[in-house]
Amino acid sequence: MLFRWSTARRHSDTARPANKRGLGTFGGVFTPSLLTILGVILYLRLGWVVGSVGLLQALVIITISTLITFLTALSISTIATDRRVRIGGAYYMISRSLGVESGGAIGLPLYTALALSVALYTIGFAESFVAVFPQVGQRTVGLLVTFFVAALALRSATAAIRAQYIIMAVVGLSLVSLLLGQPLEPAQAAAPTADPGGSGFWVVFAVFFPAVTGIMAGVNMSGDLRTPARSIPIGTVAAVATGYVIYMTLAVVLALRADSSTLVQDPLVMRRIAFWGDAIMLGVWGATLSSAVGSILAAPRVLQALARDGVLTERGRWLGRGSGPRKEPRVGTLVTLGIAVVAVILGDLNAIAPVLTMFFLTTYLVLNLSAGIEALVASPSFRPAFRVHWALSLLGAAGCLAVMFMINPLASGVAALVVFGVYLWLEQRGMRAAWGDVRSGIWLMLLRSSILRLSSGSAEDWRTWRPNPLVLSGAPTRRWHLISFANSLTQGRGLVTVASVLPEESWSLERKGKLERTIRDFLARRGVQALVRLVSAKDPFQGSRHLVESYGMGGFRPNTVILGDSERESVREDYCGMIDSFHKGGRNVIIVHDEGSGFGARKRIDVWWGGMQQNGALMLLLSHLLRRSVEWGDAQIQIKLVVPEPTARGKAEENLTSLLAEVRVDAEGEVILSEGRPFKEILSRSSRGADLVMLGMAAPGSNFASYYDRLHHLAEGMPTTVFVLAAQNLPFRRILH
């Protein structure tokens, strides 16, 4: 089923006491939503729509526009019946679904749009009023009406809603007067479906669509509703349906009672058709006045929610204060009044009106995305009483996006830049919400898909290989160079895991969890993104073996182990046995021998070349990855090759030059003549000025501990040296070519 209403009540509805003094469905949602839908476009532009494209296409425009709004209403109903919607309306819904950054990115522009909309509607009221009573000043009327609607809002939301009942009666009277009216005599001979205005279908669509975007008027009153989970779905959907019937009916009436030319040329054609023409003017004034009241009620409540969540920074929390037993946002209303008064004094808002419409449409788009993603992820906590298929919500989002660019591509772009800028600002502030949101579910769904896809492959793709290191760091503060080395290798693209083996008897689960959080915070402060894994074991070497063997998920696991050198000869056998197990498990091994010098100035990397075997290819690849990092960006890579006699030097230099050109690694080659000297002497003299030295390590064999003793001896007195052992069954040579 595409959507379904469940009769089961959510725990959130029964566990919390209802707001007994709150607004009901009719007054709190249906009335403000319907009055916003039946706005000035109904009175001043519906005739132009019908006259420009004809009755049939006008009905299609009304249907498509209402369909997009209806899908958004369904999404709103889904979210509203899943959780208790508190003050803030659309901002509250989005922030609790997609996170405080996304909510704030929509909420701040939405508040600005609502505040300026107050001025937009009062200026519209003043313009139409002055057209009938030219003896009064337009700015004076605009300011008086602005203060009037603000006074209603300051008195209480209930008083403002009661005023909207009067406005609804006036609007109803105007519609009845129109239905009882008489046809007009044709102004000229013109076909009913002609297009005397020269406006195409999509141009007319763009003009009409804002008429049906009033569904948030009731949602924005969420904090004042008696039962939001019931009132928002019923009131919003009922308002959309009622508005659709009225628009479709009046389009037919206008087409039957006036010709196309008259409908296009006379914005007040309804006044001429109506039984009592002045009732149409009352309807126009009522429509603008009701929209202004809806905006002055909604804007402070969005501001209040933003302030309470800390989106406006700590200094702005005073804007979240509430007054009276219902915590009405009177402080926010005064701030909104100030913005509206300044806008009315400045006068013309036509330049920014399209951007305001884009902010509203962006809100609808994100609400549809929120509902669609929640339904698609299907977290156990998402159990709305009103269920909508995720495809309908995403279709509504696509419709909103398409309409935005059809109405005004430039305004859409400006709105998108503003929303994205606010999002980046909030993200950089590192805001942390006290509530959960759907993003974890999204990542989990993507992780599941990725893991299953990786697991279905027969082998790792060598073309996309990069190190995903597991760093056996012990205490990160004591062996930070291991983590720094791993971070430089991955450059934020591979997945680093910082791991340690703890003594089994002294670490409880609670204490271990606290240490993991401490290490994560420490890494974050140092700018390192990594996973943290702690295990307990009586023997650290056995614990490390078990960790490396078992850590990972499906087809994804760390492919490289980075660890420090073993200084104690008493544990050398166990240490080498651990290296052997890593190698047999198919993990590349990188052992970092550091005698306290760190990585120096990170200006030079010496790679001692033994040929294009696995170790040689991997060392060259690792040095290339290091040089691409920010820390090692200025480093020079030197490939050093030792030959026993002068006759082999020329050929070796030629091969090395050819190799470097073929693998496209920015490095210099150096061929060194041994002249009977031991390798340690050559190594010490040639790499004394390096910041990092790379040496290949033989695969573990029967006498590996003795071999490792000699290797360890080579690194004594040297700059930081890494021993590289390739173990993966991958063609590292092909990665370089």
C-alpha positions in Angstrom: 0.0 0.0 0.0 1.2 3.5 -0.8 -0.1 5.0 2.5 -2.0 3.7 5.5 -3.4 5.1 8.7 -3.0 2.9 11.7 -5.5 3.0 14.6 -2.9 2.0 17.1 -1.7 4.9 19.2 1.9 5.6 19.6 3.6 5.4 22.9 4.6 9.1 22.6 0.9 10.1 22.4 -0.2 8.1 25.5 2.9 8.5 27.7 2.8 12.3 27.6 -0.2 14.4 28.9 -2.0 16.3 26.2 -2.0 20.1 26.0 -5.5 20.5 27.3 -5.5 24.2 26.7 -4.0 23.9 23.2 -5.6 24.5 19.8 -7.7 21.9 18.1 -7.5 20.5 14.5 -9.9 23.0 13.0 -8.6 26.1 14.6 -4.9 25.2 14.9 -4.2 23.5 11.5 -7.1 23.5 9.1 -8.1 27.2 9.3 -4.6 28.8 9.0 -3.6 26.3 6.3 -6.7 26.8 4.2 -6.6 30.6 4.5 -3.0 30.7 3.4 -3.9 28.5 0.4 -6.9 30.7 -0.5 -4.6 33.7 -0.9 -4.3 36.7 -3.2 -3.5 34.4 -6.2 -7.0 33.0 -6.0 -8.5 36.5 -6.3 -6.0 38.3 -8.5 -4.4 35.6 -10.7 -6.7 32.6 -11.1 -8.6 34.4 -13.9 -5.4 35.2 -15.7 -4.4 31.5 -15.4 -7.6 30.3 -17.0 -7.5 33.0 -19.7 -3.9 32.4 -20.6 -3.9 28.6 -21.1 -7.6 27.7 -21.3 -9.8 25.8 -18.9 -8.4 22.3 -19.5 -4.7 23.3 -19.0 -5.7 25.4 -16.0 -7.2 22.3 -14.4 -4.1 20.4 -15.2 -1.9 23.1 -13.6 -4.1 23.1 -10.5 -4.0 19.3 -10.2 -0.2 19.0 -10.7 0.5 21.8 -8.2 -1.9 20.3 -5.6 -0.5 16.8 -6.1 3.0 18.0 -5.2 1.6 19.8 -2.1 -0.5 16.7 -1.3 2.6 14.5 -1.3 4.3 16.9 1.0 1.3 16.8 3.3 1.5 13.0 3.4 5.2 13.3 4.4 4.4 15.8 7.1 1.7 13.5 8.3 4.1 10.6 8.5 6.6 12.5 10.6 4.0 14.0 12.8 2.5 10.6 13.7 5.9 9.1 14.4 7.0 11.5 17.2 5.6 14.2 19.3 6.1 17.4 17.3 7.0 20.3 19.6 7.4 24.0 18.9 9.2 24.8 15.7 7.1 23.0 13.2 9.1 22.2 10.1 12.4 23.0 11.8 11.6 20.6 14.6 10.7 17.8 12.2 13.8 18.2 10.0 16.3 18.6 12.9 14.9 15.5 14.6 15.2 13.5 11.4 18.3 14.7 9.6 20.2 16.3 12.4 20.5 19.8 13.9 22.8 21.0 11.1 20.2 20.2 8.4 17.4 21.6 10.6 19.2 24.8 11.3 20.2 25.2 7.6 16.5 25.2 6.8 15.2 26.8 10.0 17.2 30.0 9.8 16.3 30.9 6.2 12.7 29.8 7.0 12.4 32.1 9.9 13.8 35.0 7.8 11.3 34.2 5.0 8.4 34.1 7.5 9.4 37.3 9.1 9.7 39.1 5.8 6.5 37.5 4.6 4.6 39.5 7.3 5.8 42.7 5.6 5.1 41.2 2.1 1.4 40.5 3.0 0.8 43.7 4.9 2.3 45.7 1.9 0.0 43.7 -0.4 -3.0 44.6 1.9 -2.0 48.2 1.9 -1.7 48.4 -1.9 -5.2 46.9 -2.5 -6.6 49.1 0.3 -5.2 52.3 -1.2 -6.5 51.3 -4.6 -10.0 51.7 -3.1 -9.3 54.5 -0.7 -6.6 56.6 -2.4 -6.8 59.3 0.2 -4.7 57.3 2.7 -1.0 56.6 2.5 0.2 53.1 1.6 3.1 53.0 4.1 0.8 54.2 6.9 -1.7 51.5 6.2 1.1 48.9 6.0 2.6 49.9 9.4 -0.8 50.0 11.1 -1.7 46.5 9.8 1.7 45.2 10.8 1.3 46.4 14.4 -2.3 45.1 14.4 -1.3 41.5 13.5 1.6 41.7 15.9 -0.7 42.8 18.7 -3.0 39.8 17.9 0.0 37.5 18.2 1.2 39.1 21.4 -2.2 38.8 23.0 -2.2 35.0 22.3 -2.3 32.4 19.6 -5.8 31.7 20.5 -6.8 35.4 19.9 -5.1 35.3 16.5 -6.9 32.1 15.5 -10.2 33.6 16.6 -9.5 36.5 14.3 -8.9 34.1 11.5 -12.4 32.7 12.0 -13.7 36.1 11.1 -11.4 36.3 8.1 -12.5 32.8 7.0 -16.1 34.0 7.2 -15.3 37.0 5.0 -13.5 34.8 2.5 -16.4 32.4 2.5 -18.8 35.3 1.8 -16.7 36.4 -1.1 -16.7 32.9 -2.7 -20.5 32.6 -2.3 -20.9 36.0 -3.9 -18.8 34.9 -6.8 -20.8 31.7 -7.3 -24.0 33.7 -7.3 -22.7 36.1 -9.8 -23.6 36.6 -13.5 -21.6 36.0 -16.7 -20.0 39.0 -18.3 -20.6 40.1 -21.9 -17.6 39.2 -24.1 -15.3 42.2 -24.4 -14.2 41.0 -27.9 -14.6 37.9 -30.0 -12.0 35.5 -28.7 -11.8 31.7 -28.5 -12.1 30.5 -24.9 -8.9 28.6 -25.1 -6.9 31.3 -26.8 -3.7 32.7 -25.2 -4.0 36.5 -25.6 -1.4 37.1 -23.0 1.2 34.9 -24.8 2.1 33.0 -21.7 3.1 29.3 -22.0 2.0 26.4 -19.8 5.1 26.4 -17.6 5.2 30.2 -17.2 1.6 30.1 -16.0 2.4 27.1 -13.8 5.2 29.1 -12.1 2.9 32.0 -11.4 0.1 29.7 -9.9 2.2 27.3 -7.8 2.8 29.6 -4.8 -1.0 29.6 -4.3 -0.9 26.0 -2.9 2.1 26.3 -0.7 0.3 27.3 2.5 0.3 23.9 4.1 3.0 24.8 6.7 0.8 27.4 8.4 -0.8 24.8 10.7 2.4 22.8 11.1 4.2 25.9 12.4 1.7 26.0 15.2 2.8 22.5 16.4 3.8 23.7 19.9 0.3 25.2 20.5 -1.7 22.2 19.4 -3.6 20.0 21.8 -2.7 16.8 19.9 -0.2 17.5 17.2 0.1 13.9 16.0 -3.6 13.9 15.2 -4.3 17.5 14.2 -1.4 17.9 11.8 -2.3 15.0 9.4 -6.0 15.5 9.5 -5.9 19.3 9.3 -3.2 19.6 6.7 -4.6 16.9 4.3 -8.2 18.3 4.7 -6.9 21.9 3.9 -5.2 20.7 0.8 -8.2 18.7 -0.4 -10.6 21.6 0.3 -8.4 24.1 -1.4 -8.2 21.8 -4.5 -12.0 21.6 -4.7 -12.3 25.4 -4.4 -9.7 26.1 -7.1 -11.1 23.6 -9.5 -14.6 24.8 -9.0 -13.7 28.5 -9.4 -11.6 27.8 -12.5 -14.7 26.3 -14.2 -16.9 29.2 -13.0 -14.5 31.8 -14.4 -14.2 30.0 -17.7 -18.0 29.9 -18.1 -18.6 33.5 -17.1 -15.9 35.5 -18.9 -14.0 35.2 -22.1 -10.2 34.7 -22.3 -9.3 38.3 -23.0 -11.3 39.7 -20.1 -9.8 37.1 -17.7 -6.3 38.0 -18.8 -6.6 41.8 -18.9 -8.6 42.4 -15.7 -7.0 41.2 -12.4 -10.2 42.1 -10.5 -12.5 40.3 -13.0 -14.0 38.4 -10.0 -15.3 41.8 -8.7 -17.3 42.3 -11.9 -18.7 38.8 -11.9 -19.7 38.5 -8.2 -23.2 39.1 -7.0 -21.7 41.7 -4.5 -18.5 43.0 -6.0 -17.2 44.6 -2.8 -17.2 41.1 -1.2 -14.3 40.2 -3.5 -12.3 43.2 -2.1 -13.1 42.0 1.4 -11.8 38.6 0.3 -8.6 40.0 -1.0 -8.0 41.9 2.2 -9.0 38.9 4.3 -6.6 36.7 2.3 -3.6 39.0 2.8 -4.5 39.6 6.4 -4.8 35.9 7.2 -1.5 35.2 5.6 0.1 38.0 7.6 -1.4 36.6 10.8 -0.2 33.1 9.9 3.4 34.4 9.4 3.5 36.5 12.6 2.3 33.4 14.5 4.8 31.0 12.8 8.0 33.0 12.6 8.5 33.6 16.4 7.9 29.9 17.1 10.6 28.8 14.6 12.9 31.4 16.2 12.1 30.1 19.7 12.9 26.5 18.7 16.2 27.5 17.0 17.2 29.4 20.1 16.4 26.6 22.5 18.4 24.1 20.5 21.4 26.5 20.5 21.5 27.0 16.7 21.7 30.8 17.4 24.8 30.3 19.6 24.7 30.6 23.4 24.2 34.3 23.2 21.0 33.9 21.3 19.3 31.5 23.8 17.4 34.5 25.3 15.3 34.4 22.1 13.9 31.0 23.2 12.1 32.4 26.3 8.4 31.8 26.6 5.8 33.8 28.4 2.7 32.7 30.2 1.6 29.1 31.0 1.8 28.1 27.4 5.4 29.6 26.9 4.3 31.8 24.0 7.3 33.4 22.2 6.5 37.1 22.9 10.2 38.0 22.8 10.5 36.4 19.3 7.3 38.1 18.2 8.8 41.5 19.1 12.0 40.7 17.2 9.9 39.6 14.2 7.8 42.7 14.4 11.0 44.8 14.2 12.1 43.0 11.1 8.7 43.4 9.5 8.5 47.1 10.4 11.9 47.8 8.8 10.8 45.9 5.7 7.5 47.8 5.4 9.3 51.1 5.7 11.7 50.1 3.0 8.6 49.3 0.9 9.1 47.1 -2.2 9.8 43.4 -1.5 9.4 42.3 -5.1 13.1 41.7 -5.5 13.4 39.2 -2.6 9.9 37.7 -2.9 11.1 34.9 -5.3 13.9 33.9 -2.8 11.3 33.7 0.0 9.2 31.4 -2.1 12.3 29.2 -2.7 13.0 29.0 1.0 9.4 27.7 1.6 9.8 25.2 -1.3 13.2 24.1 0.1 11.5 23.4 3.4 8.9 21.2 1.6 11.7 19.4 -0.3 13.6 18.6 2.8 10.5 17.5 4.7 9.8 15.0 1.8 13.4 13.8 2.0 13.1 13.3 5.7 10.0 11.2 5.5 11.3 9.3 2.5 14.7 8.5 4.1 13.1 7.5 7.4 10.7 5.1 5.6 13.5 3.7 3.4 15.9 3.1 6.3 13.0 1.7 8.3 14.7 2.0 11.7 12.8 0.2 14.5 12.2 3.5 16.2 10.3 4.8 13.1 6.7 3.6 13.6 4.3 6.3 12.3 0.6 5.8 12.7 0.2 7.3 9.2 2.5 5.3 6.9 3.5 6.6 3.4 5.6 4.6 1.0 9.1 6.1 0.7 8.7 6.5 -3.1 5.8 8.9 -2.7 7.8 11.1 -0.4 10.8 11.1 -2.7 8.5 11.9 -5.6 7.3 14.9 -3.7 10.9 16.0 -3.1 11.6 15.7 -6.8 8.5 17.7 -7.6 9.5 20.5 -5.3 13.0 20.6 -6.8 11.6 20.7 -10.4 9.1 23.5 -9.5 11.8 25.6 -7.8 13.8 25.8 -11.0 10.8 26.3 -13.2 9.6 29.2 -11.1 13.0 31.0 -10.8 16.3 29.3 -11.4 18.3 32.3 -10.1 16.3 32.5 -6.9 16.6 28.7 -6.5 20.4 29.0 -6.8 20.5 31.8 -4.2 18.4 29.9 -1.8 20.5 26.8 -2.2 23.7 28.7 -1.5 22.2 30.3 1.6 21.0 26.9 3.0 24.4 25.3 2.2 26.3 28.1 3.8 24.3 27.9 7.0 24.8 24.1 7.0 28.6 24.5 6.8 28.6 27.1 9.5 26.6 24.9 11.9 28.8 21.9 11.0 32.0 23.8 11.7 30.6 24.8 15.1 30.5 21.0 15.9 27.0 21.1 17.3 25.9 18.0 19.1 22.2 17.2 19.5 20.8 15.5 22.5 18.5 13.5 20.3 19.1 10.8 17.7 18.4 11.3 14.0 18.1 9.2 10.9 21.7 9.8 9.7 23.0 6.8 11.6 20.4 4.6 9.9 21.5 6.0 6.5 25.2 5.2 7.1 24.2 1.7 8.4 22.2 1.0 5.3 25.1 2.2 3.1 27.6 0.2 5.2 25.5 -3.0 4.8 25.2 -2.5 1.0 29.0 -1.8 0.7 30.0 -4.8 2.9 27.8 -7.2 1.0 29.1 -5.9 -2.3 32.7 -6.3 -1.2 32.0 -9.8 0.2 30.5 -10.9 -3.1 33.7 -10.2 -5.0 36.2 -13.0 -5.6 39.2 -10.9 -4.8 40.2 -7.4 -3.9 40.5 -5.1 -6.9 44.2 -4.2 -7.2 43.3 -1.1 -9.2 41.6 0.6 -6.2 44.0 -0.7 -3.6 45.0 1.5 -0.7 46.2 0.7 2.8 43.6 0.2 5.5 45.9 0.0 8.4 45.3 -1.4 11.9 47.8 0.4 14.2 48.9 -1.5 17.3 49.7 1.7 19.0 49.4 0.9 22.7 48.8 4.2 24.4 48.4 6.7 21.6 50.2 9.5 23.4 53.3 7.4 23.8 53.4 6.1 20.2 51.8 8.9 18.3 54.3 8.5 15.5 52.6 5.2 14.5 49.2 6.9 14.2 50.7 9.9 12.4 52.4 7.6 9.9 49.2 5.6 9.2 47.2 8.9 8.8 49.7 10.2 6.3 49.4 7.0 4.3 45.7 7.0 4.1 45.2 10.8 3.6 41.6 10.5 4.8 40.7 7.9 2.2 41.7 4.6 3.8 40.2 3.4 7.1 42.6 3.6 10.1 42.0 1.6 13.2 43.9 2.4 16.3 44.1 -0.7 18.5 45.6 -1.8 21.8 45.7 -5.0 23.9 44.9 -4.4 27.6 45.6 -6.7 30.5 42.6 -8.9 30.9 42.3 -8.9 34.7 42.4 -5.1 35.2 39.9 -3.8 32.7 36.1 -4.0 33.1 33.8 -3.4 30.1 32.8 0.0 31.6 36.3 1.1 32.0 37.3 -0.1 28.6 34.4 1.8 27.0 35.4 5.0 28.8 39.0 4.6 27.5 37.8 4.1 24.0 35.9 7.4 24.2 38.9 9.1 25.6 41.1 7.9 22.7 38.5 8.9 20.1 38.3 12.4 21.6 42.1 12.6 21.6 42.3 11.6 18.0 39.6 14.0 17.0 41.5 16.9 18.7 44.6 16.0 16.7 42.6 15.9 13.5 42.7 12.2 12.9 39.6 10.2 11.8 40.0 6.6 13.0 38.2 3.7 14.6 39.3 2.6 18.0 39.5 -1.0 19.1 40.5 -2.3 22.5 40.7 -5.9 23.5 41.7 -7.7 26.7 44.1 -10.6 26.9 46.5 -12.2 29.4 49.2 -12.3 26.8 49.7 -9.2 24.6 51.1 -11.2 21.6 48.3 -13.7 21.6 45.8 -10.9 22.1 47.3 -9.1 19.0 47.1 -12.3 16.9 43.4 -12.8 17.9 42.6 -9.1 17.2 44.2 -9.0 13.7 42.7 -12.4 12.8 39.1 -11.6 13.9 38.8 -7.9 13.3 36.8 -6.8 10.3 33.5 -7.4 8.7 32.6 -9.5 5.7 34.9 -8.7 2.8 36.3 -5.7 4.5 39.2 -6.0 6.9 42.4 -4.1 7.6 45.0 -5.1 5.0 48.1 -3.7 6.7 49.3 -3.9 10.3 51.5 -1.1 11.6 53.3 -1.6 14.9 56.4 -0.5 16.8 59.8 -2.4 16.9 60.5 -4.9 19.7 63.3 -3.6 21.9 63.4 -6.4 24.5 65.2 -9.5 23.4 63.4 -11.6 26.1 60.1 -11.4 24.0 61.8 -11.5 20.6 60.6 -15.0 19.8 57.0 -14.2 20.7 57.2 -10.9 18.8 58.5 -12.7 15.6 55.8 -15.4 16.0 53.2 -12.7 16.0 54.7 -11.2 12.8 54.6 -14.7 11.2 50.9 -15.0 12.1 50.1 -11.6 10.5 52.0 -12.6 7.3 50.2 -16.0 7.1 46.9 -14.2 7.6 47.5 -12.1 4.5 48.2 -8.8 6.2 51.0 -6.5 5.0 53.3 -5.7 8.0 55.0 -2.3 8.6 57.3 -2.2 11.6 58.4 1.3 12.6 61.8 1.5 14.4 62.1 4.9 16.0 64.8 5.9 18.5 63.1 9.2 19.5 63.9 11.3 16.4 60.4 11.0 15.0 60.1 11.9 11.3 62.4 14.9 11.4 61.5 17.6 8.9 59.7 15.1 6.6 61.8 16.3 3.7 63.5 13.1 2.5 62.4 9.4 2.1 65.1 6.8 1.3 63.8 3.6 -0.2 66.5 0.8 -0.4 65.6 -1.1 -3.5 66.0 -4.8 -3.9 64.1 -5.1 -7.1 60.4 -5.0 -8.3 59.3 -7.9 -6.1 56.4 -7.5 -3.7 58.3 -5.7 -1.0 60.0 -3.3 -3.5 56.8 -2.5 -5.2 54.9 -1.9 -1.9 57.7 0.3 -0.5 57.6 2.5 -3.7 53.9 2.7 -3.5 53.9 3.6 0.2 56.5 6.3 -0.4 54.4 7.7 -3.2 51.3 7.8 -0.9 53.3 9.5 1.9 54.5 12.2 -0.5 50.8 12.9 -1.5 49.9 13.8 2.1 50.1 17.3 3.5 52.7 16.4 6.0 55.1 14.9 3.5 54.2 17.0 0.5 57.6 18.6 0.2 59.6 15.3 0.7 62.0 14.0 -1.9 62.0 10.3 -2.6 65.4 8.7 -3.2 65.5 5.1 -4.5 68.9 3.6 -3.5 70.3 0.5 -5.2 73.6 -1.2 -4.2 75.7 -3.0 -6.8 78.8 -5.1 -6.1 81.1 -4.0 -8.9 81.6 -1.0 -11.3 80.6 -3.1 -14.4 77.1 -3.4 -13.1 76.6 0.2 -12.3 75.8 1.5 -15.8 73.2 -1.1 -16.4 71.7 -0.6 -13.0 71.4 3.2 -13.5 69.7 2.7 -16.9 67.2 0.2 -15.4 66.4 2.4 -12.4 65.8 5.5 -14.7 63.6 3.4 -16.9 61.7 2.1 -13.9 61.0 5.5 -12.5 59.8 6.8 -15.8 57.5 3.8 -16.2 55.9 3.9 -12.7 55.4 7.7 -12.9 56.6 8.2 -9.3 58.4 11.5 -8.6 61.6 10.1 -7.3 65.4 10.2 -7.8 67.5 7.1 -8.3 71.0 6.5 -6.9 73.2 3.5 -7.6 75.8 2.9 -4.9 78.9 0.8 -5.4 79.5 -1.4 -2.4 83.3 -1.7 -2.8 83.3 -4.6 -0.3 81.8 -2.6 2.5 79.1 -4.2 4.7 75.6 -3.1 4.0 75.2 -1.5 7.5 78.1 0.9 6.7 76.6 1.8 3.3 73.1 2.3 4.9 74.4 4.4 7.7 76.5 6.7 5.5 74.0 7.1 2.7 70.8 7.6 4.7 72.2 9.6 7.6 70.4 12.7 6.4 67.1 11.1 5.6 63.9 11.6 7.6 62.5 8.1 6.9 64.2 5.0 5.7 62.4 2.0 4.1 63.8 -1.5 4.1 62.2 -4.7 2.8 61.8 -7.6 5.2 62.1 -11.3 4.2 59.1 -13.5 4.8 59.2 -15.3 8.1 60.9 -18.7 8.0 62.3 -21.3 10.4 65.0 -19.0 11.8 63.1 -15.7 11.6 64.0 -14.5 15.1 67.7 -14.5 14.2 67.1 -12.7 10.9 65.0 -10.1 12.7 67.9 -9.6 15.2 70.2 -8.7 12.3 67.5 -6.4 10.8 67.0 -4.7 14.1 70.8 -4.2 14.4 70.8 -2.5 10.9 68.4 0.2 12.2 70.3 1.1 15.3 71.6 4.6 15.2 69.6 5.4 12.0 66.8 7.9 11.4 63.3 6.4 11.8 63.3 3.2 9.8 60.3 1.1 8.6 60.6 -2.6 7.7 58.0 -3.5 5.0 56.7 -7.0 4.5 54.2 -7.5 1.7 51.8 -10.4 2.4 48.6 -9.7 0.3 48.1 -11.8 -2.8 48.0 -8.7 -4.9 50.1 -7.6 -7.9 51.6 -4.5 -6.3 53.8 -4.2 -9.4 50.8 -3.8 -11.6 49.4 -1.0 -9.3 52.5 1.0 -10.1 52.4 0.4 -13.8 
